[in-house]
Every structure is written in C-alpha cells, then in structure tokens.
Amino acid sequence: MNKELNVLNLIAQAIFDKKGVNILALDVKPGKAMTDYVILAAGLADVHVKGIAGEIIEVMEKRGIGLSFEEGLKNGDWVVLDFTWVVVHLFMPEMREKYDLETLWPNAEVVDLRIEVAPPVKEDTFFSKACSE
C-alpha cells in the first residue's frame, strides 16, 4: 500500500472513530485540481464537525503532516482542512447535500478506503474456547 493511501485511510479512520458519516475519498488528479485527493464527510452537529476536524489535525500532526490552511472551525457547519496534497471537507449533513461537492470533479476516481469498523476478535477468547470444546 502506498504512503498516500495509508494517509487517506488514517484520515478516514479518524473520521469514523469520531462517528463521522458519509465518508468519501476522491482522487482528483485526473481533473487537474489544486490538490491530489479530496475527502468528504459529515458530522451530526457543528460541535461534532469541529471535534472530527480536531482529531484529524491531531492525527496528521503526529505523523509529521502539517496543516497548510483551515477554514470554518469557528462555525463548524463546513470545515476545510488543507494538507496540500489532500483537502478534507467536513460538513453538517444539510450543507453537504446543498453544495454537493462530488459533482465538481466528474472525472475523479473513488478511492477504496480501508476502515476498521470493529477490533479483530482474538482466537483465545472465551467464546472461541467454548466452541472448540
């Protein structure tokens, strides 16, 4: 797996872990956009959107990837986080629906993200032992 995909998955996992919804990553390079990738997602309220944004910033900083630009953290209805080669748009659901940013990049390819939805079950759990007896 390449480094870019690892980072996209890291961002998506941070969104998912904070209960963000409708996560979509687009490879916008074919459309000659000002970035390589765009991630779109929604939170359920302005405070939720801001919390997701804060988590993404923290996760990226831990990996040595600094934020180039941010917009919307005060209001929280639409937050933009620009990490240069990937831009994250976090919305409240009605804002995401209203602006429908996906249509800005008709030639974009959807990135197949890998999000861990539940921790793996260990083989030595009580249930596994009970079933094998």
N, C-alpha and C positions, 0 to 999 in steps of 0.2 A: 504494500500500500504506500502511495507516495506521501510526501510531507504535507502537501496542500490538503489532500483528502483526510489525513489524520487531524488537521486543524479544523476542517469543516465538521468532522464528526465530534470533535471536542466541543465546539460551539453548540452544535445540535444537542449533544448530551447535556450541556449546561442548561439549555432552554427546557429540555424535557424534565430534567431533575427539579427545576423550579416550577413545574406544572404548566409550562407554556404549551400552546396548541397550534395546530396547522403549520407545522414546520416544513419549509420547502427551501431547498438549495438549488440555485441555478448557475450553470456555467455560462456566463455571458460573453466569453471571449469571442465566439463566432460573430457577435453583433458589434464588435469593436467598441465596447463600453469603456468607461473610465476606470473600470475595475475588472478583475477576472471572475469573481464569484459574488453572488448576492444570496443572502439568506433572509427569508421572510418568516415571521412567526407572530403569534398573538398572545396576549395576556388577557386576563378577565377584567381587570380594572387598572386605572392609572398607576396605583401603588404596585400592583403586580408587574406591570410592564417595567417600571423603574427597578424593581427587585431583580428581574431577569437580566436587565441591562447591567446592573452592578455585578451580578455573578459572572457574566460573560467577560466584562472588563477584568475582573479579578483572575479568572482562569487564564485569560490571554497574557496578562502581566506575569503570571507565574511561569509561563513558557517563554518569556522574553519578547513578546509581541506587543508593542505599544500602540495605543490608540492615536490615530492621526487627527481625528475630528469627531465630535459628538454634537448632536442636536436633539432637543426635546426632553432632556432629563428633568427639567423643571415641571413641565406639564404632564408628561407620561402617556399622552394619548397616541403619539407616534415618536419613537426614539430611533435615531440613526446613529450607528456606531461604524466609523470608517477606520479599518485597519489596513488601508491602501489596496491590497490585492483582494480583500473580501470586505464587503459592506453588509452590515446587518440592519434590517428594518424590523422593528418591533412595534406592533400596533395594538390598540384596543380593537375588538372584532369589527365594530361598525366602521372604523377608519380603514381597516384592511379591505373590507368589502367595497367601501366607497371609492378608494383610489386604485384598487385592482392592479397593482404594480406588475404583476406577472405579464400583463399584456404589453408592457414596454419593451420586452425582449422576446419577440415572436420566434426568433431563431435559437433561443437559449436551449441548452440541454439540461434536463433534470438530473441532478446528482443523486446517486443512490447512497443515501446516508446509512450508517450503521449506528443505531441507538440501542443501548442495552436497556430493556424495559423491566427486567427483574434480575436480581442476582442469581447466578447459577446455583443450582441445588447440589450440595456436596453428597458424594456417594455414601459417606458414613453417617448419614442422618438416621434418626430413629425409624422413620418410615421405610427407608431402604433396608435396614436390618430386619424389620418386622416382616417385610415382603419376602426376604430371602430365606426365612426360617421355615 
